[in-house]
Amino acid sequence: MTPLARLLALPIRAYRLILSPWLGWHCRYQPTCSQYALEALEAHGAWRGGWLAARRIARCNPWGGCGYDPVPGAYKQCDQNALSPTGDTCDRDAPNETSMEKRNGDSRGAHL
């Protein structure tokens, strides 16, 4: 995160720490606007991230939308988003007798 983005994140973190517990959880979007702002600043820096956060906060009103609204371009690796399941490197190959032999040293089924 750039230094200017860190500076812009301070009031957001203060809001989440001090004000948000008192106001309650009435978020129309997932992730919440404050989480969205922090992710936007992290992914896009101060200028574009600040613009994305301001747009999101402007959309958060009784006549606006609701639902899942991720930060565009924040999750570039493997086209994943915040709700995507995490990949496990052990699940890449389907288990077969050869892979079991490598793990256990034999194929007699002692691992079952």
N, CA, C and O atoms as a GROMACS GRO file, in nm:
protein
  448
    1MET      N    1   0.085  -0.116   0.000
    1MET     CA    2   0.000   0.000   0.000
    1MET      C    3   0.090   0.123   0.000
    1MET      O    4   0.189   0.128   0.074
    2THR      N    5   0.057   0.220  -0.082
    2THR     CA    6   0.136   0.341  -0.091
    2THR      C    7   0.119   0.425   0.036
    2THR      O    8   0.020   0.408   0.108
    3PRO      N    9   0.214   0.515   0.064
    3PRO     CA   10   0.201   0.598   0.184
    3PRO      C   11   0.072   0.682   0.186
    3PRO      O   12   0.011   0.698   0.292
    4LEU      N   13   0.033   0.736   0.071
    4LEU     CA   14  -0.090   0.815   0.066
    4LEU      C   15  -0.212   0.726   0.090
    4LEU      O   16  -0.307   0.768   0.156
    5ALA      N   17  -0.209   0.605   0.039
    5ALA     CA   18  -0.319   0.511   0.064
    5ALA      C   19  -0.326   0.473   0.212
    5ALA      O   20  -0.435   0.459   0.267
    6ARG      N   21  -0.210   0.457   0.274
    6ARG     CA   22  -0.208   0.429   0.419
    6ARG      C   23  -0.269   0.545   0.497
    6ARG      O   24  -0.342   0.524   0.595
    7LEU      N   25  -0.240   0.666   0.454
    7LEU     CA   26  -0.295   0.784   0.520
    7LEU      C   27  -0.447   0.788   0.503
    7LEU      O   28  -0.519   0.822   0.597
    8LEU      N   29  -0.496   0.756   0.384
    8LEU     CA   30  -0.640   0.754   0.361
    8LEU      C   31  -0.708   0.639   0.436
    8LEU      O   32  -0.827   0.648   0.466
    9ALA      N   33  -0.635   0.533   0.465
    9ALA     CA   34  -0.692   0.419   0.536
    9ALA      C   35  -0.709   0.446   0.686
    9ALA      O   36  -0.788   0.379   0.752
   10LEU      N   37  -0.636   0.541   0.741
   10LEU     CA   38  -0.644   0.569   0.884
   10LEU      C   39  -0.785   0.606   0.931
   10LEU      O   40  -0.832   0.548   1.028
   11PRO      N   41  -0.854   0.701   0.865
   11PRO     CA   42  -0.989   0.732   0.912
   11PRO      C   43  -1.086   0.613   0.895
   11PRO      O   44  -1.179   0.597   0.974
   12ILE      N   45  -1.063   0.530   0.794
   12ILE     CA   46  -1.148   0.413   0.774
   12ILE      C   47  -1.127   0.314   0.889
   12ILE      O   48  -1.223   0.259   0.943
   13ARG      N   49  -1.002   0.292   0.925
   13ARG     CA   50  -0.973   0.202   1.036
   13ARG      C   51  -1.027   0.258   1.168
   13ARG      O   52  -1.076   0.183   1.252
   14ALA      N   53  -1.018   0.390   1.186
   14ALA     CA   54  -1.072   0.452   1.307
   14ALA      C   55  -1.224   0.436   1.312
   14ALA      O   56  -1.281   0.407   1.417
   15TYR      N   57  -1.290   0.453   1.197
   15TYR     CA   58  -1.434   0.432   1.191
   15TYR      C   59  -1.470   0.289   1.230
   15TYR      O   60  -1.563   0.267   1.308
   16ARG      N   61  -1.396   0.192   1.177
   16ARG     CA   62  -1.425   0.052   1.207
   16ARG      C   63  -1.401   0.020   1.354
   16ARG      O   64  -1.470  -0.064   1.412
   17LEU      N   65  -1.303   0.084   1.414
   17LEU     CA   66  -1.269   0.057   1.553
   17LEU      C   67  -1.362   0.129   1.651
   17LEU      O   68  -1.402   0.071   1.752
   18ILE      N   69  -1.396   0.254   1.621
   18ILE     CA   70  -1.468   0.336   1.718
   18ILE      C   71  -1.618   0.348   1.687
   18ILE      O   72  -1.700   0.319   1.774
   19LEU      N   73  -1.653   0.389   1.568
   19LEU     CA   74  -1.791   0.420   1.537
   19LEU      C   75  -1.875   0.300   1.494
   19LEU      O   76  -1.991   0.288   1.534
   20SER      N   77  -1.819   0.212   1.416
   20SER     CA   78  -1.896   0.100   1.361
   20SER      C   79  -1.961   0.010   1.467
   20SER      O   80  -2.076  -0.031   1.448
   21PRO      N   81  -1.893  -0.022   1.578
   21PRO     CA   82  -1.961  -0.103   1.679
   21PRO      C   83  -2.083  -0.035   1.741
   21PRO      O   84  -2.177  -0.102   1.783
   22TRP      N   85  -2.083   0.097   1.746
   22TRP     CA   86  -2.196   0.170   1.804
   22TRP      C   87  -2.312   0.184   1.706
   22TRP      O   88  -2.428   0.190   1.748
   23LEU      N   89  -2.281   0.190   1.577
   23LEU     CA   90  -2.387   0.208   1.477
   23LEU      C   91  -2.456   0.077   1.442
   23LEU      O   92  -2.570   0.079   1.395
   24GLY      N   93  -2.391  -0.033   1.463
   24GLY     CA   94  -2.450  -0.163   1.431
   24GLY      C   95  -2.415  -0.208   1.290
   24GLY      O   96  -2.347  -0.137   1.215
   25TRP      N   97  -2.463  -0.326   1.256
   25TRP     CA   98  -2.431  -0.388   1.127
   25TRP      C   99  -2.554  -0.379   1.037
   25TRP      O  100  -2.640  -0.467   1.040
   26HIS      N  101  -2.562  -0.277   0.960
   26HIS     CA  102  -2.675  -0.258   0.868
   26HIS      C  103  -2.624  -0.242   0.726
   26HIS      O  104  -2.667  -0.152   0.654
   27CYS      N  105  -2.534  -0.326   0.686
   27CYS     CA  106  -2.470  -0.313   0.556
   27CYS      C  107  -2.558  -0.370   0.446
   27CYS      O  108  -2.616  -0.478   0.461
   28ARG      N  109  -2.568  -0.297   0.336
   28ARG     CA  110  -2.646  -0.342   0.220
   28ARG      C  111  -2.561  -0.427   0.127
   28ARG      O  112  -2.614  -0.508   0.050
   29TYR      N  113  -2.432  -0.410   0.134
   29TYR     CA  114  -2.341  -0.479   0.042
   29TYR      C  115  -2.251  -0.575   0.117
   29TYR      O  116  -2.230  -0.564   0.238
   30GLN      N  117  -2.198  -0.669   0.042
   30GLN     CA  118  -2.094  -0.758   0.093
   30GLN      C  119  -1.978  -0.750  -0.004
   30GLN      O  120  -2.001  -0.779  -0.121
   31PRO      N  121  -1.858  -0.715   0.031
   31PRO     CA  122  -1.811  -0.676   0.163
   31PRO      C  123  -1.864  -0.539   0.204
   31PRO      O  124  -1.915  -0.463   0.121
   32THR      N  125  -1.852  -0.510   0.333
   32THR     CA  126  -1.902  -0.382   0.384
   32THR      C  127  -1.828  -0.266   0.317
   32THR      O  128  -1.721  -0.286   0.258
   33CYS      N  129  -1.884  -0.148   0.325
   33CYS     CA  130  -1.822  -0.032   0.260
   33CYS      C  131  -1.682  -0.003   0.312
   33CYS      O  132  -1.592   0.033   0.236
   34SER      N  133  -1.662  -0.020   0.443
   34SER     CA  134  -1.529   0.006   0.498
   34SER      C  135  -1.430  -0.100   0.453
   34SER      O  136  -1.315  -0.068   0.423
   35GLN      N  137  -1.472  -0.225   0.448
   35GLN     CA  138  -1.384  -0.331   0.398
   35GLN      C  139  -1.355  -0.311   0.250
   35GLN      O  140  -1.241  -0.330   0.206
   36TYR      N  141  -1.455  -0.272   0.174
   36TYR     CA  142  -1.439  -0.243   0.032
   36TYR      C  143  -1.336  -0.131   0.013
   36TYR      O  144  -1.249  -0.140  -0.073
   37ALA      N  145  -1.347  -0.026   0.094
   37ALA     CA  146  -1.254   0.087   0.083
   37ALA      C  147  -1.112   0.044   0.113
   37ALA      O  148  -1.019   0.083   0.043
   38LEU      N  149  -1.093  -0.037   0.217
   38LEU     CA  150  -0.958  -0.084   0.250
   38LEU      C  151  -0.902  -0.174   0.139
   38LEU      O  152  -0.785  -0.163   0.105
   39GLU      N  153  -0.986  -0.262   0.083
   39GLU     CA  154  -0.940  -0.348  -0.026
   39GLU      C  155  -0.909  -0.266  -0.151
   39GLU      O  156  -0.811  -0.295  -0.220
   40ALA      N  157  -0.990  -0.164  -0.180
   40ALA     CA  158  -0.965  -0.080  -0.297
   40ALA      C  159  -0.835  -0.002  -0.281
   40ALA      O  160  -0.758   0.010  -0.376
   41LEU      N  161  -0.810   0.051  -0.162
   41LEU     CA  162  -0.685   0.124  -0.139
   41LEU      C  163  -0.566   0.030  -0.149
   41LEU      O  164  -0.461   0.068  -0.201
   42GLU      N  165  -0.581  -0.091  -0.099
   42GLU     CA  166  -0.472  -0.190  -0.106
   42GLU      C  167  -0.443  -0.230  -0.249
   42GLU      O  168  -0.326  -0.241  -0.289
   43ALA      N  169  -0.548  -0.253  -0.326
   43ALA     CA  170  -0.530  -0.305  -0.462
   43ALA      C  171  -0.495  -0.198  -0.564
   43ALA      O  172  -0.417  -0.223  -0.657
   44HIS      N  173  -0.551  -0.078  -0.549
   44HIS     CA  174  -0.538   0.023  -0.654
   44HIS      C  175  -0.467   0.151  -0.612
   44HIS      O  176  -0.448   0.240  -0.695
   45GLY      N  177  -0.427   0.164  -0.486
   45GLY     CA  178  -0.358   0.284  -0.443
   45GLY      C  179  -0.455   0.394  -0.402
   45GLY      O  180  -0.576   0.374  -0.398
   46ALA      N  181  -0.399   0.509  -0.372
   46ALA     CA  182  -0.477   0.617  -0.313
   46ALA      C  183  -0.577   0.678  -0.410
   46ALA      O  184  -0.693   0.698  -0.373
   47TRP      N  185  -0.537   0.709  -0.531
   47TRP     CA  186  -0.625   0.782  -0.622
   47TRP      C  187  -0.739   0.696  -0.674
   47TRP      O  188  -0.856   0.728  -0.653
   48ARG      N  189  -0.706   0.588  -0.740
   48ARG     CA  190  -0.813   0.503  -0.795
   48ARG      C  191  -0.890   0.433  -0.683
   48ARG      O  192  -1.012   0.424  -0.688
   49GLY      N  193  -0.819   0.383  -0.581
   49GLY     CA  194  -0.886   0.318  -0.469
   49GLY      C  195  -0.977   0.413  -0.393
   49GLY      O  196  -1.086   0.374  -0.351
   50GLY      N  197  -0.932   0.537  -0.376
   50GLY     CA  198  -1.016   0.638  -0.311
   50GLY      C  199  -1.140   0.670  -0.394
   50GLY      O  200  -1.248   0.689  -0.340
   51TRP      N  201  -1.122   0.675  -0.527
   51TRP     CA  202  -1.236   0.700  -0.615
   51TRP      C  203  -1.336   0.585  -0.609
   51TRP      O  204  -1.457   0.608  -0.602
   52LEU      N  205  -1.286   0.460  -0.613
   52LEU     CA  206  -1.375   0.344  -0.604
   52LEU      C  207  -1.450   0.342  -0.470
   52LEU      O  208  -1.569   0.310  -0.465
   53ALA      N  209  -1.379   0.376  -0.363
   53ALA     CA  210  -1.443   0.378  -0.230
   53ALA      C  211  -1.549   0.487  -0.222
   53ALA      O  212  -1.657   0.464  -0.167
   54ALA      N  213  -1.521   0.605  -0.277
   54ALA     CA  214  -1.619   0.714  -0.275
   54ALA      C  215  -1.743   0.677  -0.357
   54ALA      O  216  -1.855   0.707  -0.317
   55ARG      N  217  -1.722   0.612  -0.472
   55ARG     CA  218  -1.836   0.567  -0.553
   55ARG      C  219  -1.921   0.465  -0.478
   55ARG      O  220  -2.044   0.468  -0.483
   56ARG      N  221  -1.854   0.374  -0.410
   56ARG     CA  222  -1.928   0.271  -0.336
   56ARG      C  223  -2.009   0.332  -0.222
   56ARG      O  224  -2.124   0.295  -0.202
   57ILE      N  225  -1.950   0.426  -0.150
   57ILE     CA  226  -2.021   0.491  -0.039
   57ILE      C  227  -2.140   0.572  -0.093
   57ILE      O  228  -2.244   0.579  -0.028
   58ALA      N  229  -2.124   0.632  -0.210
   58ALA     CA  230  -2.235   0.706  -0.270
   58ALA      C  231  -2.348   0.612  -0.312
   58ALA      O  232  -2.465   0.653  -0.309
   59ARG      N  233  -2.316   0.489  -0.350
   59ARG     CA  234  -2.420   0.391  -0.388
   59ARG      C  235  -2.490   0.332  -0.267
   59ARG      O  236  -2.598   0.275  -0.281
   60CYS      N  237  -2.432   0.345  -0.150
   60CYS     CA  238  -2.488   0.284  -0.030
   60CYS      C  239  -2.593   0.377   0.030
   60CYS      O  240  -2.564   0.456   0.119
   61ASN      N  241  -2.713   0.366  -0.022
   61ASN     CA  242  -2.825   0.447   0.026
   61ASN      C  243  -2.952   0.365   0.011
   61ASN      O  244  -2.950   0.260  -0.053
   62PRO      N  245  -3.063   0.411   0.069
   62PRO     CA  246  -3.186   0.331   0.062
   62PRO      C  247  -3.235   0.305  -0.081
   62PRO      O  248  -3.308   0.208  -0.103
   63TRP      N  249  -3.199   0.388  -0.177
   63TRP     CA  250  -3.243   0.369  -0.315
   63TRP      C  251  -3.138   0.301  -0.400
   63TRP      O  252  -3.159   0.277  -0.519
   64GLY      N  253  -3.024   0.271  -0.340
   64GLY     CA  254  -2.916   0.204  -0.413
   64GLY      C  255  -2.938   0.054  -0.418
   64GLY      O  256  -3.043   0.004  -0.380
   65GLY      N  257  -2.837  -0.015  -0.466
   65GLY     CA  258  -2.846  -0.160  -0.478
   65GLY      C  259  -2.807  -0.229  -0.349
   65GLY      O  260  -2.791  -0.167  -0.244
   66CYS      N  261  -2.793  -0.361  -0.360
   66CYS     CA  262  -2.748  -0.440  -0.247
   66CYS      C  263  -2.691  -0.570  -0.300
   66CYS      O  264  -2.706  -0.601  -0.419
   67GLY      N  265  -2.627  -0.647  -0.214
   67GLY     CA  266  -2.573  -0.776  -0.255
   67GLY      C  267  -2.422  -0.779  -0.257
   67GLY      O  268  -2.355  -0.697  -0.194
   68TYR      N  269  -2.368  -0.875  -0.331
   68TYR     CA  270  -2.224  -0.894  -0.339
   68TYR      C  271  -2.166  -0.800  -0.443
   68TYR      O  272  -2.208  -0.800  -0.558
   69ASP      N  273  -2.068  -0.718  -0.401
   69ASP     CA  274  -2.007  -0.618  -0.489
   69ASP      C  275  -1.858  -0.612  -0.459
   69ASP      O  276  -1.816  -0.532  -0.377
   70PRO      N  277  -1.776  -0.696  -0.525
   70PRO     CA  278  -1.633  -0.697  -0.496
   70PRO      C  279  -1.560  -0.579  -0.558
   70PRO      O  280  -1.612  -0.513  -0.649
   71VAL      N  281  -1.441  -0.554  -0.510
   71VAL     CA  282  -1.354  -0.451  -0.567
   71VAL      C  283  -1.307  -0.501  -0.703
   71VAL      O  284  -1.251  -0.611  -0.711
   72PRO      N  285  -1.327  -0.424  -0.812
   72PRO     CA  286  -1.283  -0.471  -0.943
   72PRO      C  287  -1.130  -0.482  -0.949
   72PRO      O  288  -1.058  -0.387  -0.916
   73GLY      N  289  -1.082  -0.596  -0.993
   73GLY     CA  290  -0.939  -0.617  -1.010
   73GLY      C  291  -0.860  -0.642  -0.883
   73GLY      O  292  -0.738  -0.647  -0.887
   74ALA      N  293  -0.927  -0.659  -0.772
   74ALA     CA  294  -0.855  -0.679  -0.646
   74ALA      C  295  -0.802  -0.821  -0.632
   74ALA      O  296  -0.703  -0.844  -0.563
   75TYR      N  297  -0.868  -0.916  -0.697
   75TYR     CA  298  -0.830  -1.057  -0.686
   75TYR      C  299  -0.790  -1.108  -0.823
   75TYR      O  300  -0.868  -1.176  -0.889
   76LYS      N  301  -0.669  -1.077  -0.865
   76LYS     CA  302  -0.624  -1.113  -0.999
   76LYS      C  303  -0.578  -1.257  -1.010
   76LYS      O  304  -0.587  -1.316  -1.117
   77GLN      N  305  -0.529  -1.316  -0.902
   77GLN     CA  306  -0.476  -1.451  -0.909
   77GLN      C  307  -0.589  -1.550  -0.930
   77GLN      O  308  -0.680  -1.559  -0.849
   78CYS      N  309  -0.582  -1.625  -1.038
   78CYS     CA  310  -0.674  -1.735  -1.068
   78CYS      C  311  -0.820  -1.691  -1.076
   78CYS      O  312  -0.909  -1.772  -1.054
   79ASP      N  313  -0.845  -1.567  -1.107
   79ASP     CA  314  -0.981  -1.515  -1.117
   79ASP      C  315  -1.064  -1.548  -0.994
   79ASP      O  316  -1.179  -1.589  -1.005
   80GLN      N  317  -1.005  -1.530  -0.877
   80GLN     CA  318  -1.076  -1.557  -0.753
   80GLN      C  319  -1.128  -1.427  -0.694
   80GLN      O  320  -1.078  -1.319  -0.727
   81ASN      N  321  -1.225  -1.438  -0.609
   81ASN     CA  322  -1.274  -1.322  -0.536
   81ASN      C  323  -1.280  -1.358  -0.388
   81ASN      O  324  -1.234  -1.464  -0.348
   82ALA      N  325  -1.335  -1.272  -0.309
   82ALA     CA  326  -1.333  -1.291  -0.164
   82ALA      C  327  -1.411  -1.416  -0.120
   82ALA      O  328  -1.380  -1.473  -0.016
   83LEU      N  329  -1.509  -1.457  -0.197
   83LEU     CA  330  -1.590  -1.571  -0.157
   83LEU      C  331  -1.548  -1.701  -0.225
   83LEU      O  332  -1.609  -1.806  -0.200
   84SER      N  333  -1.446  -1.696  -0.310
   84SER     CA  334  -1.399  -1.818  -0.375
   84SER      C  335  -1.331  -1.908  -0.274
   84SER      O  336  -1.260  -1.859  -0.186
   85PRO      N  337  -1.350  -2.039  -0.286
   85PRO     CA  338  -1.280  -2.129  -0.194
   85PRO      C  339  -1.130  -2.126  -0.221
   85PRO      O  340  -1.087  -2.112  -0.335
   86THR      N  341  -1.054  -2.141  -0.117
   86THR     CA  342  -0.909  -2.140  -0.132
   86THR      C  343  -0.865  -2.271  -0.194
   86THR      O  344  -0.917  -2.377  -0.160
   87GLY      N  345  -0.768  -2.262  -0.283
   87GLY     CA  346  -0.719  -2.382  -0.350
   87GLY      C  347  -0.620  -2.456  -0.262
   87GLY      O  348  -0.539  -2.395  -0.192
   88ASP      N  349  -0.627  -2.586  -0.266
   88ASP     CA  350  -0.535  -2.670  -0.191
   88ASP      C  351  -0.443  -2.738  -0.291
   88ASP      O  352  -0.490  -2.805  -0.382
   89THR      N  353  -0.314  -2.721  -0.275
   89THR     CA  354  -0.220  -2.777  -0.370
   89THR      C  355  -0.222  -2.929  -0.369
   89THR      O  356  -0.180  -2.990  -0.467
   90CYS      N  357  -0.269  -2.991  -0.262
   90CYS     CA  358  -0.276  -3.137  -0.255
   90CYS      C  359  -0.390  -3.192  -0.339
   90CYS      O  360  -0.391  -3.312  -0.370
   91ASP      N  361  -0.486  -3.109  -0.377
   91ASP     CA  362  -0.602  -3.157  -0.451
   91ASP      C  363  -0.586  -3.145  -0.602
   91ASP      O  364  -0.684  -3.162  -0.675
   92ARG      N  365  -0.468  -3.118  -0.650
   92ARG     CA  366  -0.449  -3.101  -0.794
   92ARG      C  367  -0.460  -3.233  -0.869
   92ARG      O  368  -0.524  -3.238  -0.974
   93ASP      N  369  -0.400  -3.338  -0.818
   93ASP     CA  370  -0.402  -3.467  -0.885
   93ASP      C  371  -0.501  -3.559  -0.816
   93ASP      O  372  -0.512  -3.562  -0.693
   94ALA      N  373  -0.573  -3.633  -0.897
   94ALA     CA  374  -0.664  -3.731  -0.840
   94ALA      C  375  -0.581  -3.844  -0.778
   94ALA      O  376  -0.481  -3.886  -0.836
   95PRO      N  377  -0.621  -3.893  -0.661
   95PRO     CA  378  -0.543  -4.000  -0.599
   95PRO      C  379  -0.554  -4.128  -0.681
   95PRO      O  380  -0.661  -4.163  -0.732
   96ASN      N  381  -0.442  -4.196  -0.692
   96ASN     CA  382  -0.440  -4.326  -0.758
   96ASN      C  383  -0.341  -4.414  -0.684
   96ASN      O  384  -0.279  -4.372  -0.586
   97GLU      N  385  -0.326  -4.536  -0.730
   97GLU     CA  386  -0.241  -4.630  -0.658
   97GLU      C  387  -0.096  -4.582  -0.653
   97GLU      O  388  -0.027  -4.602  -0.553
   98THR      N  389  -0.051  -4.520  -0.759
   98THR     CA  390   0.087  -4.475  -0.764
   98THR      C  391   0.112  -4.365  -0.660
   98THR      O  392   0.213  -4.366  -0.591
   99SER      N  393   0.019  -4.271  -0.650
   99SER     CA  394   0.040  -4.164  -0.553
   99SER      C  395   0.030  -4.218  -0.410
   99SER      O  396   0.100  -4.168  -0.321
  100MET      N  397  -0.054  -4.318  -0.387
  100MET     CA  398  -0.063  -4.378  -0.254
  100MET      C  399   0.064  -4.454  -0.220
  100MET      O  400   0.110  -4.451  -0.106
  101GLU      N  401   0.121  -4.522  -0.318
  101GLU     CA  402   0.246  -4.594  -0.294
  101GLU      C  403   0.356  -4.496  -0.255
  101GLU      O  404   0.437  -4.524  -0.167
  102LYS      N  405   0.357  -4.381  -0.320
  102LYS     CA  406   0.461  -4.282  -0.289
  102LYS      C  407   0.443  -4.230  -0.146
  102LYS      O  408   0.541  -4.206  -0.076
  103ARG      N  409   0.319  -4.212  -0.103
  103ARG     CA  410   0.295  -4.161   0.031
  103ARG      C  411   0.326  -4.264   0.139
  103ARG      O  412   0.385  -4.231   0.241
  104ASN      N  413   0.285  -4.390   0.116
  104ASN     CA  414   0.294  -4.491   0.221
  104ASN      C  415   0.403  -4.595   0.201
  104ASN      O  416   0.435  -4.670   0.294
  105GLY      N  417   0.459  -4.602   0.084
  105GLY     CA  418   0.566  -4.695   0.060
  105GLY      C  419   0.518  -4.833   0.016
  105GLY      O  420   0.601  -4.918  -0.016
  106ASP      N  421   0.390  -4.858   0.013
  106ASP     CA  422   0.339  -4.985  -0.037
  106ASP      C  423   0.200  -4.964  -0.095
  106ASP      O  424   0.144  -4.855  -0.084
  107SER      N  425   0.146  -5.068  -0.156
  107SER     CA  426   0.013  -5.055  -0.218
  107SER      C  427  -0.084  -5.156  -0.159
  107SER      O  428  -0.182  -5.192  -0.224
  108ARG      N  429  -0.057  -5.203  -0.037
  108ARG     CA  430  -0.142  -5.306   0.023
  108ARG      C  431  -0.268  -5.249   0.088
  108ARG      O  432  -0.351  -5.325   0.138
  109GLY      N  433  -0.284  -5.120   0.090
  109GLY     CA  434  -0.402  -5.060   0.149
  109GLY      C  435  -0.389  -5.037   0.298
  109GLY      O  436  -0.491  -5.018   0.365
  110ALA      N  437  -0.267  -5.038   0.352
  110ALA     CA  438  -0.247  -5.017   0.495
  110ALA      C  439  -0.287  -4.875   0.536
  110ALA      O  440  -0.311  -4.850   0.654
  111HIS      N  441  -0.294  -4.785   0.441
  111HIS     CA  442  -0.330  -4.648   0.473
  111HIS      C  443  -0.479  -4.632   0.492
  111HIS      O  444  -0.522  -4.528   0.541
  112LEU      N  445  -0.558  -4.730   0.455
  112LEU     CA  446  -0.703  -4.719   0.470
  112LEU      C  447  -0.737  -4.770   0.604
  112LEU      O  448  -0.854  -4.772   0.642
   0.00000   0.00000   0.00000
